[in-house]
Amino acid sequence: MAKQQTIKKAFSVKGIGLHTGESTTMTFNPAVVGHGFKFQRIDLDKQPIIPADVSKVTETNRGTTIQRGEAQVTTVEHALSALIGLGVDNCLIEIDGGEAPILDGSNKIIVEKLAKVGLEEQDAEREYFVIEEPISYKNEETGAEFLALPADEFELTVLIDYDSPVLGKQYAELTNWSDYAKEIAPCRTFVFLRELEQLAKRGLIKGGDLDNAVVIADKSMSKKSLTALAKLLDKPSVAVDKEGILNTTSLRFKNEPARHKLLDVIGDLTLIGQRIKGKIIAKKPGHASNVEFAKILKTKLVEQRKLGGKPRYDANVEPIYTANQVYELLPHRYPFQLVDKIIELTDTKVVGVKNVSMNEPFFKGHFPGNPVMPGVLQTEAMAQTGGILALTKQEDPYGWDTYFLKLNNVKFKKMVVPGDTLIIKCELLGPIRRGIVQMKSTVYVGNSIVSEAELTAQIVKRE
């Protein structure tokens, strides 16, 4: 398992905000384990701190804004993308204004400074949001589509289509974080020439410059219009080169716009508050759709946390112990064998499966016309599952029995009925000493916890 990381020492970047045109300094500071990413407005009274969380997003127009109370920070996505891209987990970002500096339109400068100061490994495991099943989102109005699929590591594919003769359809992907600094970080934000006048009239891009954005000219403009635009942007003149780019600097990559969109998606998805393990495909993304998808992922993450590490059950995978092997190991017999198979077994954890059938004998009396599995039998299923872990740790697993001594913190949260499949997870709370076993057990049906308990049992040599 990878460890959490922070930066070894503080560093700063300074520049103007793309939309406000105001100069700000942003200082990145080391932070403790579990801190995550937070922004602090050091120019305001009491220096309020704003967590980089999707619940704090208040605006997604040409950038992502987070706010807490009266304090806000705009265009946070580039800084967050740089941090997550370089492997940082915990950082406090101080800023003396309301908008992060746009720098050269990318986060290349931040990434270079991050690499220079270096990272420090921390004494805590890195946590992940693991994509366990397909998660999708579509915005019918904009055509934006997102799909998250299970994968061993983080992968991201971005497809854009602006119906533009200059930009056209583009594709970009990131399959390894080690490529981020070189392949993604240098990619600058972009805007269409036809949008500049409208944005400027709306009070945006006050800090826009041909040095911090790629301006794409995909439609012809008269000399008079270009002169008026130059005046609006407070520039001596503007012109369109042969590639349709209003810029004296050539593109850093042929698909630089798609790569920058990928940079933005990473930054916006960082707002879920945890690294992702999964493959994400984003079609026609933008800040608004990025944030909406991040909200969906955050909801799934919260559900996953509530489930407390629910085991994954694939019926196609060969079990560790079949029903017959469980029968040989445990002394329990019909109608009291309450474990059908074992699907996971380590030195400290065991996971068993119990398929609840309408043919269970206890349903005849519990209750007629309203069959419900008794809670006491759920705890018995926990004990039998945990007993397999305890017995397999002995030299002669077949020469011992387990007996209940105590139950603590027993909770029944949802009824178990015919047709349910119980996933029973038992984890050791400490080493087995003098034959005494203590375990924490949780029983799941689907994505719900139906019961849980702390078990204490004794293993006794069989006569």
Buried (B, 14 or more C-beta within 10 A) or exposed (E): EEEBBBBEEEBEBEBBBBBBBBEBBBBBBBBEBEBBBBBBBBBBEEEBBBBBBBEBBEBBBBBBBBBBEEBBBBBBBBBBBBBBBBBBBBBBBBBBBBBBBBBBBBBBBBBBBBEEBEBBEBEBEBBBBBBBEEBEBBBEEEEBBBBBBBBEEBBBBBBBBBEBEBBEEBEBBBEEBEEBBEBBBBBBBBBBBBBBBEBBEEEBBBBBBBEBBBBBBBEEBEEEBBEBBBEBBEEEEBEBEEEBBBBEEEBBBEBBBBBBBBBBBBBBBBBBBBBBBBBBBBBBBBBBBBBBBBBBBBEBBEEBEEBEEBBEEEEEEEBBBEBEBBBEBBBBEEEEBBBBBBBBBEEEBBBBBBEBEEEBEBBEEBEEEEBEBBBEBBBBBBBBBBBBBBBBBBEEEEEBBBEEEEBEEBEBEBEBBBEBBBBBBBBBEEEBEEBBBBBBBBBBBEEBBBBBBBBBBBBEEEE
